[in-house]
Amino acid sequence: MGRQASVETLRRFLVGVPGCEISGVDMTPDYKAMFVNIQHPGETGTLEKLQSTWPSMTDADATVAGAPGTRPRTATIVITREDGGSIGS
């Protein structure tokens, strides 16, 4: 059997928005950027009561364009380290 990881080595890396599916994970050859697809972000709700409006924000001072109640959109996000290093090191 494979090696079992101890609790100390397990950390949450990414959590998706309600109702989404995280898929299509890929990295650049130098491991400095990770691409992740966010599919179906809250689309299982009704137009009157969506599970999520991602990537639109719902607060008045949001930096992402969009109004509360807008339809959720599928997207690809890019994850990098603040220090420019490789992910996982």
C-alpha positions, 0 to 999 in steps of 0.5 A, a space after each residue: 500500500 502507499 504511504 499514508 500522510 500524517 495530519 501535519 502534512 495535509 493542508 487545504 489548498 483550494 476551495 471552490 464556490 458553492 455548486 462548482 466543479 474544479 477541473 482541468 488542473 495544469 501547471 507551467 513547466 517551472 511550477 510557478 503558475 497553476 491553472 484551474 478551471 471552475 465549472 458550473 459555479 452555482 448554476 444548479 439554483 434558479 435565476 431568483 435564487 442562485 447558489 453563487 454569482 461567482 465571479 461577480 461580487 455581491 458587496 458594494 465595494 467589490 473590485 470584480 465587475 458584476 452586480 448582485 444576482 448576476 448569472 454565475 460564469 465558468 472561468 479559468 483562474 491562475 494561481 501564483 505565489 506572492 514571492 514568485 517562487 514555485 508552487 509546492 515549495 
